[in-house]
Amino acid sequence: MTEPVIVDIPHKLGRETARARIAGGVGKIGSMFPGGGSVEERWEGDTLHFTVTAMGQSVASRLEVHDRHVHAEVDLPPMLALFAGKIREKLQREAPKLLE
């Protein structure tokens, strides 16, 4: 098992507003992964659990919504671990757009 890709995304929206914006834009998450595709999602409190199909692989991820930041963890399968750096960079650049 590889190390997860972890990114913290700061915000000034408050927990409820950040959660609502993420819920409204979760469909865009698939485009952040090479070969992204469908996104399956479920909420447990303020944590969004979602799976993205990328390059024939399932990528399980979590977004924990906090008052001042969103904590993202992406569990990459070994085949996609080669892209960990690129995925981290893209998440840091693109994930804040989910909060706009």
MOLINFEN-V990199 format. One record per backbone hydrogen bond with DSSP energy under -1.0 kcal/mol. CO is the residue of the C=O (numbers start at 1). NH is the residue of the N-H. If there is no record, write none. Layout:
{{CO:NH} {CO:NH}}
This chain:
{{5:74} {7:72} {9:70} {14:18} {15:19} {16:20} {17:21} {18:22} {19:23} {20:24} {25:28} {26:29} {28:31} {29:32} {30:33} {33:36} {38:53} {40:51} {42:49} {44:47} {46:65} {47:44} {48:63} {49:42} {50:61} {51:40} {52:59} {54:57} {57:54} {59:52} {60:75} {61:50} {62:73} {63:48} {64:71} {68:11} {69:66} {70:9} {71:64} {72:7} {73:62} {74:5} {77:80} {77:81} {80:83} {81:84} {83:87} {84:88} {85:89} {86:90} {87:91} {88:92} {89:93} {90:94} {91:95} {94:97} {95:98} {96:99} {97:100}}
